[in-house]
Amino acid sequence: MNLEELNLVELNVQEILEIEGGILPAILAAVEIAGACYAAGYAVGYFMSH
């Protein structure tokens, strides 16, 4: 089966960034995950010490 016959082609990095909206969403997601981990750790530490 030829993927080009199905109009399926592999995108390069530049094309993926253009489609997915660039690097900003990835950075914001990483900050959000780090903040959630920090908040969860803070809550666990608070409840363990009180």
C-alpha positions in Angstrom: 0.0 0.0 0.0 1.4 3.4 -1.0 0.7 6.1 1.5 0.9 8.8 -1.2 -2.1 7.2 -3.0 -4.1 7.9 0.2 -2.8 11.5 0.4 -0.9 10.6 3.6 2.6 12.2 3.9 4.9 12.7 6.8 5.2 16.3 8.0 8.5 17.9 8.8 9.2 19.8 12.1 8.3 23.2 10.6 5.0 22.0 9.2 4.1 20.4 12.6 4.8 23.6 14.4 2.7 25.6 12.0 -0.2 23.2 12.4 0.0 22.8 16.2 0.3 26.5 16.8 4.0 26.9 17.5 6.1 26.3 20.6 4.0 28.5 23.0 1.3 25.9 23.8 4.0 23.4 24.7 5.7 25.8 27.0 2.5 26.8 28.7 1.5 23.1 29.1 4.9 22.4 30.8 4.5 25.3 33.2 1.0 24.2 34.0 2.1 20.6 34.8 5.0 21.9 36.9 2.6 24.2 38.8 0.2 21.3 39.4 3.0 19.1 40.7 4.2 21.9 43.0 0.7 22.5 44.4 0.2 18.8 45.0 3.5 18.5 46.8 2.8 21.5 48.9 -0.6 20.1 49.8 0.8 16.7 50.8 3.6 18.4 52.8 1.0 20.6 54.6 -1.3 17.8 55.5 1.6 15.6 56.7 2.9 18.3 59.0 -0.4 19.4 60.5 
